[in-house]
Amino acid sequence: MLMKFTAFFALFGIAVAHFSFEWDKFKHDYNKQYATVEEETERKEIFIENVKQMYSYREMHPKATFTMAINHLFDRRIEEIVPARKIRKEFHKIPIQSSGRKMDFPESLDWRTRNVTTKINDYLGTIITAVVSTEVVESLHAIETGELIQGSVEQVYDCCPQPIDAFDCIMNMSGICRKTDYPEPLNKCEPNKCQPFASFNTIKRMKTPDENQMLAWLQESTLWAEMNTGGKGFRSYSGGIYDEPSCSGAVDYVVQIIGYGTEAGKPYWLGEKWGQKGYFQIVRGKNMCGIANVVIQVANTKTTDATTKSTDPTTTKSDGTLQNTLIPIYFIFLSTAISRKIVTYC
């Protein structure tokens, strides 16, 4: 009995020492600093729990198609990374509908190689919808003009707070401003602070999950896509193609789809705002994590009415998603000034 207790405590000591080493390395690698001893203790506990979950998944899924590693978010709870939304939409894994159009596209596409996407940032929390909507407009502008300019996420966050539809709101503001002209959040909307440099006159919203249609749209510009992040192993994803049946439920996050391809015979989407370096690959053709449920693209189409929405029969206004309905811009400014007291800005 004594030998069993001795062995147990020895193993326990080894485990504690290992987690302490991992914690110290994590703080060094990501330059983590905490305001108080209490905060660091709490963050360490969260970190150790996340590491245990990662090790457990690796052990249970030795043939997983993706790799996992400790990243800069391991001291955060998932609720801090993916905050609760006011509106959620359940999705079901249904057969992907074909658009019925002839598909003759390149085998792969990566908009990063064409210098039309800005560098990855570290924004977290409720500001993420402003981040992705701004990036989609930035990329469209770069594709059309050859000029990549960083837009003001802060302007969109101030003037288009959730659950307001970000793209309707941006259209009402006549576009987005430069980051240099509106660099910091003001806790209220200041529409006259800057002059928009990038705009659009069409918002396309996918009516039903259709990854063939996504492929077609992506030839023109990047996409906004909402997805679920609750799948096993997703938070510690570091590489490979994420393909995990447990990734289902309500959409709770938004990403920018910037490309697609095939690796070892498995097709994938290339997305931003997740993964070891801010990018991730997720299997294509399965509606994995609901990636095809809520897809939006903006464009500039030739029309006599600058505010006309797309009349493409494959698109429509999304219903019950993270985005809501059109709200007049004067109401946006008024409601923002009254209700917004604190800005969540990371």
Number of C-alpha atoms within 10 A of each C-alpha: 6 7 8 9 10 11 12 12 12 12 12 12 11 12 12 13 12 11 17 14 11 16 20 12 13 18 15 11 11 11 9 13 10 11 7 8 9 10 11 15 12 12 18 20 14 15 21 18 15 22 20 12 14 20 13 12 15 15 10 9 10 8 9 16 14 18 16 20 17 18 17 18 18 21 23 16 15 14 9 12 17 18 16 13 15 11 15 15 16 14 20 12 15 10 11 15 12 12 16 8 9 8 11 7 10 10 9 13 18 20 19 13 8 11 15 26 25 16 11 12 10 9 16 18 16 22 21 23 27 25 23 22 26 26 26 28 27 28 28 26 22 21 19 14 11 13 14 17 20 20 28 25 26 24 29 28 27 24 28 25 22 18 15 17 19 25 26 23 21 24 19 18 19 17 21 26 28 19 16 12 14 20 14 14 19 15 19 21 23 15 16 8 11 16 15 18 14 21 21 20 21 22 23 21 21 23 17 19 23 21 23 20 21 21 19 16 17 19 15 14 23 28 28 22 22 26 25 21 23 19 17 18 26 21 22 22 23 23 18 17 24 26 22 18 12 12 19 21 19 21 25 21 22 25 24 23 28 24 22 22 18 15 11 6 7 14 18 23 25 21 23 20 22 18 21 18 14 14 19 23 27 24 24 23 17 19 22 22 28 25 27 25 26 25 28 26 24 26 20 14 15 9 10 7 9 13 15 12 19 18 11 10 8 14 19 17 17 19 13 13 21 23 22 18 15 14 14 11 18 10 10 19 17 13 15 18 16 9 11 13 10 9 16 13 14 10
